[in-house]
Amino acid sequence: MSSKSVPTARRLRVFDSTLRDGEQAPGNAMNPDQKLELALAIEATGVDTIEAGFPSSSPRDFEATRLIAGALTTAKVATLNRAVRADIELAAEAGGVERHQVQIMATGSDVHLEHKRGLTRAEGLHEIIDSIRFARELGFTDITLGIEDASRGSDDLLRPMIEAGIEEGASTVALADTTGCLIPAEFGAQVARVRSWIPDHIILSTHCHQDLGLSLANALAGVEAGADEVQATIAGIGERAGNTPLEELAAVLLYKGEQLGLTSRLRTEKFYEAYQLLARIIGMSTPRNKAIFGENAFATQAGIHQAGMLRNPVTYEYVEPHSFGRERGILIGRHSGRNVVRNLFDQMGIGAERDLLDEIYETYIAGRADGTCIELGELREIIAERLARTTEMAVAS
């Protein structure tokens, strides 16, 4: 009898950029001590690499890199650097060269070469070769060629750049959809082409932006096309509309990982704690409808949904709140029907008290025209108090 071999799941590497790309967006500034505290919370989620910052950009980023590099125990530290020797030297001074992924930023499109850098293709290629060679001379062994605006780069620009970077010692190539301009089919096709150019042992990473709302979809398309790593941020914070949301990537891996043939080291139950810390540090309000972290992500008010949820949460709940350190919320408002009251009556052993049911519904639910809600537990207390008053009145009479 022959047996079919079960394919081995591929482990996806996860690179967190909350403290660098996330922090550089307006309103998201953090001081070095705050970055350190958050880095440790992010490390607890199981990510492989934490980007501490851009050491040459400011003394605060230099200090944050120094603190974080000395504190991490399971994740590697990473820094972003221009293809300039002085940047790479500062990165080495701030974070050392051991367990330090030094990212060297290449200019990946003719648009950026001409309008941002004022360089020729040959000059852009030369600075990559020189900076990677210099990083190796300093003792770096974990070197990333991070290609800015790769999504708008032509193959005849990107391929020589990537091949030269690998020849000089880059062990990771990171493709950035810097402007968030691609759709999944386009980004997946680009990743597949780059994967075909490079040896299997070279890590291929994605860095996708959210300008079209497709950062996670593009990252997943990249992974399916052969990428080994996804760069992401907590709550998707970052430049303009942000980056691939780390928690949404984690949810996909948790619930669809087997289907995709992927595993990771992520510990989803630690994510909400890290998010709450981030929100407190940068003063970020929580949107109602954000996946995983949103106020209403695990809450329902609609009576039809509640009827199913009260019988079995699986009816409307695919992502389980406890998997991400959250709790289920049944909110009672004007869209809730009488079923939620009936269900509470059954739980409390009240029986078919139709007059009381109608009174509770009309008084506390139907009249909420302003859209406000009360918690299920609060409604339970209201019913219990109402029953207690009724009992007292009956005894008194």
C-alpha positions as CSV (number, residue, x, y, z in Angstrom):
1,M,0.0,0.0,0.0
2,S,1.4,3.4,-1.0
3,S,1.1,6.4,1.2
4,K,1.1,10.0,0.0
5,S,3.6,12.3,1.7
6,V,2.1,15.3,3.6
7,P,3.8,18.5,2.4
8,T,5.7,20.3,5.1
9,A,4.3,23.7,6.0
10,R,6.5,26.6,5.3
11,R,7.4,28.9,8.2
12,L,6.7,32.6,7.4
13,R,9.0,35.1,8.9
14,V,7.4,38.2,10.4
15,F,9.2,41.5,10.6
16,D,7.7,44.3,12.7
17,S,8.1,47.9,11.6
18,T,5.9,49.6,14.1
19,L,8.8,51.4,15.8
20,R,10.2,52.7,12.5
21,D,7.7,53.1,9.6
22,G,4.8,53.2,12.1
23,E,6.5,55.8,14.3
24,Q,7.5,58.1,11.5
25,A,3.9,58.9,10.5
26,P,2.5,62.2,11.8
27,G,1.2,61.9,15.4
28,N,3.0,58.7,16.2
29,A,6.2,59.9,17.8
30,M,7.7,57.9,20.7
31,N,10.7,58.5,22.9
32,P,13.4,55.9,23.3
33,D,12.0,54.5,26.6
34,Q,8.5,54.2,25.1
35,K,10.0,52.4,22.1
36,L,11.8,50.0,24.4
37,E,8.6,49.2,26.4
38,L,6.7,48.6,23.2
39,A,9.5,46.6,21.6
40,L,9.3,44.1,24.5
41,A,5.5,43.9,24.1
42,I,5.9,43.2,20.4
43,E,8.6,40.6,21.1
44,A,6.1,38.8,23.3
45,T,3.9,38.3,20.2
46,G,6.5,36.1,18.6
47,V,7.7,38.2,15.7
48,D,11.1,37.3,14.3
49,T,12.5,40.8,13.8
50,I,11.8,44.2,15.3
51,E,12.9,47.3,13.5
52,A,14.0,49.8,16.1
53,G,14.3,52.8,13.9
54,F,16.6,54.8,11.6
55,P,19.6,55.6,13.7
56,S,21.1,58.3,11.5
57,S,17.8,60.2,11.4
58,S,18.0,61.5,15.0
59,P,19.7,61.0,18.4
60,R,16.4,59.6,19.7
61,D,16.4,56.8,17.1
62,F,20.1,56.1,17.8
63,E,19.3,55.8,21.5
64,A,16.2,53.7,20.9
65,T,18.2,51.3,18.8
66,R,20.9,51.0,21.5
67,L,18.3,50.2,24.2
68,I,16.3,47.8,22.1
69,A,19.3,45.9,20.8
70,G,20.5,45.3,24.3
71,A,17.1,44.1,25.6
72,L,15.7,41.7,22.9
73,T,16.1,38.1,23.7
74,T,14.1,36.2,21.1
75,A,13.7,38.6,18.2
76,K,16.5,40.2,16.2
77,V,16.8,44.0,16.0
78,A,16.8,45.7,12.6
79,T,17.6,49.2,11.5
80,L,16.9,51.1,8.3
81,N,19.7,53.0,6.6
82,R,20.4,54.9,3.5
83,A,23.0,53.4,1.1
84,V,25.6,55.7,2.8
85,R,28.6,54.5,4.8
86,A,28.0,57.0,7.6
87,D,24.5,55.6,8.2
88,I,25.8,52.0,8.3
89,E,28.6,53.0,10.7
90,L,26.1,54.7,13.1
91,A,23.8,51.6,12.9
92,A,26.7,49.4,14.0
93,E,27.6,51.8,16.8
94,A,24.0,51.9,18.0
95,G,23.0,48.2,17.8
96,G,26.2,46.3,17.3
97,V,26.6,43.8,14.5
98,E,25.4,40.6,16.2
99,R,21.8,39.7,15.8
100,H,21.3,43.0,14.0
101,Q,19.6,43.0,10.6
102,V,21.0,46.1,8.8
103,Q,18.7,47.2,6.1
104,I,20.3,49.2,3.3
105,M,17.8,51.2,1.2
106,A,18.1,51.1,-2.5
107,T,16.3,53.3,-5.0
108,G,14.1,51.0,-7.0
109,S,12.4,53.1,-9.7
110,D,13.4,55.5,-12.4
111,V,10.8,57.9,-10.9
112,H,12.7,58.0,-7.6
113,L,16.1,58.0,-9.2
114,E,15.3,61.1,-11.4
115,H,12.9,63.1,-9.2
116,K,14.0,62.3,-5.7
117,R,17.6,61.3,-5.9
118,G,18.9,63.0,-9.1
119,L,21.0,59.9,-9.8
120,T,21.6,57.7,-12.8
121,R,21.0,54.0,-12.7
122,A,24.7,53.4,-12.6
123,E,25.2,55.7,-9.6
124,G,22.3,54.0,-7.8
125,L,23.9,50.6,-8.4
126,H,27.3,51.8,-7.3
127,E,26.1,53.1,-3.9
128,I,24.4,49.7,-3.2
129,I,27.6,47.8,-4.0
130,D,29.7,50.1,-1.9
131,S,27.4,50.2,1.1
132,I,26.8,46.5,1.3
133,R,30.5,45.9,0.9
134,F,31.2,48.4,3.7
135,A,28.6,46.7,6.0
136,R,30.4,43.4,5.6
137,E,33.7,45.0,6.4
138,L,32.2,46.2,9.7
139,G,31.2,42.7,10.5
140,F,27.5,42.6,9.6
141,T,26.3,39.2,8.4
142,D,22.6,39.8,8.2
143,I,22.2,42.4,5.5
144,T,18.9,43.4,3.7
145,L,18.7,45.1,0.4
146,G,15.6,47.1,0.9
147,I,14.3,48.3,-2.4
148,E,12.2,51.5,-2.1
149,D,9.4,51.9,-4.7
150,A,10.2,48.5,-6.1
151,S,6.6,48.1,-7.3
152,R,7.2,50.9,-9.9
153,G,10.6,49.6,-10.8
154,S,11.2,47.9,-14.2
155,D,12.8,44.4,-14.3
156,D,15.8,45.8,-16.2
157,L,16.5,48.2,-13.3
158,L,15.7,45.8,-10.5
159,R,17.4,42.6,-11.6
160,P,21.0,44.0,-11.9
161,M,20.5,45.8,-8.6
162,I,19.3,42.6,-6.8
163,E,21.9,40.4,-8.3
164,A,24.7,42.8,-7.4
165,G,23.4,43.2,-3.9
166,I,23.4,39.4,-3.4
167,E,26.8,39.0,-4.9
168,E,28.1,41.6,-2.4
169,G,26.6,39.8,0.6
170,A,22.9,40.7,1.0
171,S,21.0,37.8,2.5
172,T,17.5,39.3,2.3
173,V,15.8,41.2,-0.5
174,A,12.8,43.4,0.6
175,L,10.4,44.6,-2.1
176,A,8.5,47.7,-1.1
177,D,5.2,48.7,-2.6
178,T,6.1,52.2,-1.3
179,T,3.1,54.0,-2.8
180,G,0.6,51.2,-2.4
181,C,-0.1,51.3,-6.1
182,L,-0.4,47.6,-7.0
183,I,-3.2,45.1,-6.9
184,P,-2.5,41.5,-5.6
185,A,-2.1,40.0,-9.1
186,E,0.5,42.6,-10.0
187,F,2.5,42.4,-6.8
188,G,2.3,38.6,-6.8
189,A,3.7,38.5,-10.3
190,Q,6.6,40.8,-9.4
191,V,7.5,38.7,-6.4
192,A,7.4,35.5,-8.5
193,R,9.8,37.1,-11.0
194,V,12.2,38.2,-8.3
195,R,12.0,34.8,-6.7
196,S,13.1,33.2,-10.0
197,W,16.1,35.5,-10.1
198,I,17.6,34.7,-6.7
199,P,18.9,31.6,-5.0
200,D,16.6,29.7,-2.7
201,H,18.6,30.5,0.5
202,I,18.0,34.3,0.0
203,I,15.1,35.6,2.0
204,L,12.5,37.5,0.0
205,S,10.5,40.0,2.0
206,T,7.5,42.2,1.3
207,H,6.7,45.7,2.6
208,C,3.3,46.8,1.4
209,H,1.4,50.0,1.9
210,Q,-2.3,50.6,2.4
211,D,-3.0,53.4,-0.1
212,L,-5.5,51.3,-2.0
213,G,-6.6,49.3,1.0
214,L,-4.7,46.3,-0.3
215,S,-1.6,46.0,1.9
216,L,-2.6,42.6,3.5
217,A,-3.9,41.2,0.2
218,N,-0.7,42.2,-1.6
219,A,1.5,40.7,1.1
220,L,-0.4,37.4,1.0
221,A,-0.2,37.4,-2.8
222,G,3.6,37.9,-2.4
223,V,3.8,35.0,0.1
224,E,1.9,32.7,-2.2
225,A,4.3,33.7,-5.0
226,G,7.3,32.8,-3.0
227,A,8.1,35.5,-0.4
228,D,9.5,34.2,2.9
229,E,8.7,37.2,5.1
230,V,6.2,40.0,5.6
231,Q,7.0,43.4,7.1
232,A,4.0,44.7,9.1
233,T,3.0,47.1,11.8
234,I,0.6,46.9,14.8
235,A,-2.8,48.2,13.7
236,G,-1.2,48.9,10.3
237,I,0.2,52.3,11.4
238,G,2.7,54.0,9.1
239,E,3.2,56.5,6.3
240,R,0.0,57.9,4.9
241,A,-2.7,55.2,5.1
242,G,-0.3,52.8,6.8
243,N,1.1,49.3,6.3
244,T,0.2,45.7,6.4
245,P,-1.6,45.3,9.8
246,L,0.3,42.8,11.8
247,E,-2.8,41.5,13.7
248,E,-4.7,40.9,10.5
249,L,-1.8,38.9,9.1
250,A,-1.7,36.9,12.3
251,A,-5.4,36.2,12.0
252,V,-5.0,34.9,8.5
253,L,-2.1,32.7,9.6
254,L,-4.2,31.4,12.6
255,Y,-7.3,30.5,10.6
256,K,-6.0,30.0,7.1
257,G,-2.4,28.9,7.7
258,E,-3.0,25.2,7.1
259,Q,-4.8,26.1,3.8
260,L,-1.9,28.3,2.8
261,G,0.7,25.8,3.9
262,L,2.2,28.4,6.3
263,T,3.2,28.4,10.0
264,S,4.6,31.2,12.1
265,R,5.9,31.9,15.7
266,L,3.2,34.4,16.4
267,R,1.3,34.3,19.7
268,T,-2.0,35.9,18.9
269,E,-3.2,36.1,22.5
270,K,-0.5,38.7,23.2
271,F,-1.5,41.1,20.4
272,Y,-4.2,43.1,22.1
273,E,-1.9,43.9,25.1
274,A,0.7,45.3,22.6
275,Y,-2.0,47.3,20.8
276,Q,-3.3,48.8,24.0
277,L,0.2,49.9,24.9
278,L,0.8,51.4,21.5
279,A,-2.6,53.3,21.6
280,R,-1.7,54.7,25.0
281,I,1.8,55.8,24.0
282,I,0.8,57.6,20.8
283,G,-2.7,58.7,21.9
284,M,-4.4,56.7,19.1
285,S,-8.2,56.3,19.3
286,T,-9.7,53.0,18.4
287,P,-12.0,52.9,15.4
288,R,-15.3,51.0,15.7
289,N,-14.9,48.8,12.7
290,K,-11.2,47.9,12.7
291,A,-10.6,44.1,12.3
292,I,-9.3,42.4,15.4
293,F,-8.7,45.6,17.5
294,G,-11.8,47.6,16.6
295,E,-14.4,48.5,19.3
296,N,-17.0,46.5,17.5
297,A,-14.8,43.7,16.1
298,F,-16.3,41.2,18.5
299,A,-19.6,43.0,19.4
300,T,-23.0,42.7,17.9
301,Q,-26.3,44.7,18.3
302,A,-28.4,43.3,15.5
303,G,-31.2,41.1,16.8
304,I,-30.9,38.5,14.0
305,H,-27.2,38.1,14.7
306,Q,-27.8,38.0,18.5
307,A,-30.4,35.3,18.2
308,G,-27.8,33.1,16.6
309,M,-24.9,34.2,18.8
310,L,-26.8,33.5,22.0
311,R,-27.4,30.0,20.9
312,N,-23.9,29.4,19.6
313,P,-21.3,32.1,18.9
314,V,-20.1,30.2,15.8
315,T,-23.1,31.3,13.9
316,Y,-21.6,34.8,13.3
317,E,-18.2,34.6,14.9
318,Y,-15.4,33.3,12.7
319,V,-12.5,34.9,14.5
320,E,-12.7,34.0,18.2
321,P,-12.1,37.0,20.5
322,H,-10.2,35.0,23.1
323,S,-7.6,34.1,20.5
324,F,-6.6,37.8,20.5
325,G,-7.1,38.6,24.1
326,R,-10.5,40.1,23.5
327,E,-14.0,39.4,24.9
328,R,-17.3,38.9,23.1
329,G,-19.8,41.8,23.4
330,I,-23.6,41.5,23.1
331,L,-24.7,45.1,23.0
332,I,-28.4,45.9,23.4
333,G,-29.7,48.8,21.2
334,R,-32.6,49.7,19.0
335,H,-31.6,47.0,16.4
336,S,-31.9,44.3,19.1
337,G,-35.2,42.4,19.2
338,R,-37.2,40.8,21.9
339,N,-35.2,37.5,21.6
340,V,-32.3,38.8,23.6
341,V,-34.7,39.6,26.5
342,R,-36.4,36.1,26.1
343,N,-32.9,34.5,26.3
344,L,-32.1,36.4,29.4
345,F,-35.4,35.4,31.0
346,D,-34.6,31.7,30.2
347,Q,-31.1,32.0,31.7
348,M,-32.5,33.7,34.8
349,G,-35.3,31.1,35.2
350,I,-38.1,33.8,34.9
351,G,-40.4,32.0,32.5
352,A,-42.9,33.5,30.1
353,E,-43.5,36.8,31.8
354,R,-44.9,38.5,28.6
355,D,-45.9,41.8,30.3
356,L,-42.5,42.1,32.0
357,L,-40.8,41.3,28.7
358,D,-42.7,43.9,26.8
359,E,-42.0,46.5,29.6
360,I,-38.3,45.8,29.5
361,Y,-38.1,45.9,25.7
362,E,-40.1,49.1,25.3
363,T,-38.4,50.9,28.2
364,Y,-34.7,49.9,27.7
365,I,-34.4,48.8,24.1
366,A,-36.9,50.1,21.6
367,G,-36.6,53.7,22.6
368,R,-32.8,54.0,21.9
369,A,-33.3,56.1,18.8
370,D,-29.9,57.9,19.4
371,G,-28.1,54.6,18.7
372,T,-26.7,54.1,22.2
373,C,-26.4,50.6,23.6
374,I,-26.2,48.9,26.9
375,E,-24.2,45.8,27.8
376,L,-26.0,42.4,28.1
377,G,-24.8,42.3,31.8
378,E,-26.3,45.7,32.5
379,L,-29.7,44.6,31.0
380,R,-29.5,41.5,33.2
381,E,-29.0,43.7,36.3
382,I,-32.0,45.8,35.3
383,I,-34.2,42.8,35.0
384,A,-33.0,41.4,38.3
385,E,-33.7,44.8,40.0
386,R,-37.1,45.0,38.4
387,L,-38.0,41.5,39.7
388,A,-36.7,42.3,43.2
389,R,-39.0,45.3,43.3
390,T,-41.9,43.3,42.2
391,T,-41.2,40.7,44.8
392,E,-40.9,43.3,47.6
393,M,-44.2,44.9,46.5
394,A,-45.9,41.4,46.5
395,V,-44.6,40.7,50.1
396,A,-45.6,44.1,51.3
397,S,-49.1,43.7,50.1
